[in-house]
């Protein structure tokens, strides 16, 4: 292979890495929400675990969002009653998150063809 061919391959590789980075960066919020929902889907909702809640970690007994993660996890496990008992806003919360994920992906991929535009 000639030096010109190798340089061309490197340029093409850099271009594709840049496109992947742009897609990742523009969809970072959606990726974070998807990872969080996946973690809640695989979490065992009935057991006690470490909490990321700053109010609970500061020693407060009550937090308005307490139980939201458990409610979403129970919902993923198919237990609607336990989900509502854990937090009544669990179902609307997951609907809002899924809507936001779809909104981000549509905005950044479908309505942003500049990312997928190839340069000749």
Secondary structure, 3 states (H helix, E strand, C coil): CCHHHHHHHHHHHHHHHHHHHHHHHHCHHHHHHHHHHHHHHHCCCCCCCCCCCHHHHCCCCCCCCCCHHHHHHHHHCCCHHHHHHHCCCHHHHHHHHHHHHHHHHHHHHHCCCCCCCCCC
